[in-house]
Amino acid sequence: DVASGGNLLANDGVCQAIADGFSASSGHLGDRLIAAMRAGLAAGGEAGPLHSAGMKLVDKVSWPVADLRCDWTEACPIENIATAWGIYKPQLEAYVQRALDPRAAPSYGVPGDE
């Protein structure tokens, strides 16, 4: 299921485009949310310029497993979030494992990771 809402949108079709973009996509929830944001932007997005975007994911633990933000850019903040997601997505499970049991988490070879 999906719900979409917003304020200060360019037109009344943006929310439906977001829901349709989510429903038409597949894969990880993060991928589907990026697709939904892109669809909403393609349908008109905000009434004014878009400068910020964010994506917060929750899963089986009591904290967000991803919290990606772009708080100000003249470029497309959705694409900034998509880029960050592309880098973070393959590491997400390892970060969760590190929080649950650091001894069982993969090593990244950084100081303090001995």
Secondary structure, DSSP 8 states (H G I E B T S, - for coil): ------SSBSSTTHHHHHHHHHHH--SSHHHHHHHHHHHHHHTT-BSS----EEEEEE-SSSSEEEEEEE---SS-HHHHHHHHHHHHGGGHHHHHHHHH-GGGS-----TT--
